[in-house]
């Protein structure tokens, strides 16, 4: 009985594998995937740091409330804009964010994971000068910061 050597994969199978790998690599590159960020990549601010940024007329500091909109309407830092984390993940606020010198994100308190997650999203999209006001609205209030409320826009049937 003759034994034959195992056959090598057909060239078409190898070509298809290489082509599929190249297509996958191109898709990953074109979707803007970035390296993962960690908590070590996030710059945290305390109350005094945030007030200092807001008082600096030479820089544009955008304060972003990443909590659900209902919480924003119930009370937020004056001048803050509402971009809830799910919308931020979807790319909302891009033109507003790109005009800011500094971007400060905040949520409810030290216990909230929303603001560090938002900071990671922005850093992952190559925004510079992204800060997490880690104490959030709770620390803002404790330090005597003003809290303002606002009304949701009126509902207009489409």
Secondary structure per residue as TSV (DSSP state, phi and psi in degrees):
chain	resnum	aa	ss	phi	psi
A	1	X	-	360.0	130.9
A	2	X	-	-92.3	135.7
A	3	X	-	-103.5	131.6
A	4	X	-	-103.8	151.7
A	5	X	-	-68.3	146.6
A	6	X	-	-59.5	142.6
A	7	X	-	-82.2	147.2
A	8	X	-	-77.0	153.1
A	9	X	-	-58.6	146.4
A	10	X	-	-62.9	143.5
A	11	X	H	-56.2	-31.7
A	12	X	H	-67.6	-33.8
A	13	X	H	-66.5	-44.4
A	14	X	H	-64.7	-42.8
A	15	X	H	-61.7	-41.4
A	16	X	H	-66.1	-40.3
A	17	X	H	-62.5	-45.3
A	18	X	H	-64.0	-43.8
A	19	X	H	-63.0	-42.7
A	20	X	H	-64.5	-39.2
A	21	X	H	-64.2	-41.3
A	22	X	H	-66.3	-39.8
A	23	X	H	-63.6	-44.2
A	24	X	H	-61.8	-44.3
A	25	X	H	-61.0	-41.4
A	26	X	H	-65.0	-40.2
A	27	X	H	-64.0	-43.9
A	28	X	H	-62.4	-43.0
A	29	X	H	-65.0	-39.2
A	30	X	H	-77.8	-16.3
A	31	X	T	-86.1	0.6
A	32	X	T	77.1	22.7
A	33	X	-	-61.7	134.3
A	34	X	-	-117.1	171.9
A	35	X	-	-68.3	152.9
A	36	X	-	-69.2	147.1
A	37	X	-	-107.4	157.5
A	38	X	-	-126.9	176.6
A	39	X	G	-60.7	-26.1
A	40	X	G	-67.0	-20.8
A	41	X	G	-83.2	-10.2
A	42	X	-	-94.1	132.7
A	43	X	E	-93.9	125.0
A	44	X	E	-99.9	144.8
A	45	X	E	-114.9	147.1
A	46	X	-	-100.2	-179.1
A	47	X	H	-57.6	-48.0
A	48	X	H	-61.4	-39.7
A	49	X	H	-62.4	-43.7
A	50	X	H	-64.6	-45.6
A	51	X	H	-60.6	-40.2
A	52	X	H	-60.7	-42.4
A	53	X	H	-64.6	-43.3
A	54	X	H	-67.1	-28.9
A	55	X	T	-85.8	-4.7
A	56	X	-	-86.2	107.7
A	57	X	T	-72.3	-14.1
A	58	X	T	-82.7	-10.8
A	59	X	S	-127.0	150.0
A	60	X	-	-100.8	111.9
A	61	X	E	-106.3	121.3
A	62	X	E	-100.1	120.5
A	63	X	E	-98.8	124.2
A	64	X	E	-117.4	119.2
A	65	X	E	-85.9	115.8
A	66	X	-	-100.0	9.9
A	67	X	S	-77.5	168.4
A	68	X	-	-56.7	148.8
A	69	X	H	-56.0	-35.3
A	70	X	H	-59.6	-39.4
A	71	X	H	-69.5	-38.0
A	72	X	H	-59.3	-48.3
A	73	X	H	-62.5	-33.6
A	74	X	H	-72.7	-21.7
A	75	X	-	167.4	130.7
A	76	X	E	-151.7	168.0
A	77	X	E	-68.2	133.5
A	78	X	T	-55.0	134.6
A	79	X	T	85.8	-9.4
A	80	X	-	-70.3	149.9
A	81	X	E	-107.1	153.2
A	82	X	E	-99.9	115.5
A	83	X	-	-135.1	89.0
A	84	X	-	-55.9	149.6
A	85	X	H	-50.5	-44.6
A	86	X	H	-59.7	-37.8
A	87	X	H	-71.1	-37.4
A	88	X	H	-62.0	-41.2
A	89	X	H	-60.0	-31.3
A	90	X	T	-86.4	1.0
A	91	X	T	96.8	7.9
A	92	X	T	-63.9	149.4
A	93	X	T	80.6	10.8
A	94	X	H	-54.3	-47.0
A	95	X	H	-69.1	-36.6
A	96	X	H	-67.4	-44.3
A	97	X	H	-65.0	-38.4
A	98	X	H	-70.4	-18.8
A	99	X	T	-85.6	-11.5
A	100	X	-	-85.4	143.1
A	101	X	S	-74.2	-42.3
A	102	X	E	-128.1	142.3
A	103	X	E	-121.0	123.2
A	104	X	E	-116.8	123.1
A	105	X	E	-105.9	148.3
A	106	X	E	-151.2	161.9
A	107	X	-	-134.8	-139.8
A	108	X	S	-79.0	-49.6
A	109	X	S	-162.6	-173.8
A	110	X	T	-61.2	-29.9
A	111	X	T	-76.0	-19.9
A	112	X	-	-71.9	137.9
A	113	X	S	-97.6	-0.9
A	114	X	H	-65.8	-46.3
A	115	X	H	-68.9	-41.3
A	116	X	H	-64.8	-34.9
A	117	X	H	-64.3	-41.4
A	118	X	H	-65.0	-41.8
A	119	X	H	-60.9	-41.5
A	120	X	H	-62.6	-40.6
A	121	X	H	-59.9	-48.2
A	122	X	H	-67.2	-42.1
A	123	X	H	-63.1	-39.9
A	124	X	H	-64.5	-22.8
A	125	X	T	-95.3	13.9
A	126	X	T	69.9	22.5
A	127	X	-	-71.8	144.3
A	128	X	S	-104.6	159.6
A	129	X	S	54.7	51.3
A	130	X	E	-97.2	129.7
A	131	X	E	-129.0	149.4
A	132	X	E	-109.9	115.8
A	133	X	E	-82.7	85.4
A	134	X	T	-61.8	-33.0
A	135	X	T	-74.2	-15.9
A	136	X	H	61.0	-157.9
A	137	X	H	-62.0	-33.1
A	138	X	H	-61.1	-48.5
A	139	X	H	-66.4	-39.8
A	140	X	H	-54.9	-47.2
A	141	X	H	-64.4	-46.5
A	142	X	H	-58.1	-34.1
A	143	X	T	-84.6	0.6
A	144	X	T	91.9	11.7
A	145	X	-	-69.5	144.1
A	146	X	-	-69.7	143.0
A	147	X	E	-122.1	131.3
A	148	X	E	-116.5	155.9
A	149	X	-	-114.7	163.8
A	150	X	-	-149.5	163.9
A	151	X	-	-99.1	142.5
A	152	X	-	-65.0	153.3
A	153	X	-	-61.7	149.2
A	154	X	-	-64.2	146.6
A	155	X	-	-76.2	128.7
A	156	X	-	-122.8	117.0
A	157	X	-	-60.0	136.9
A	158	X	-	-92.4	360.0
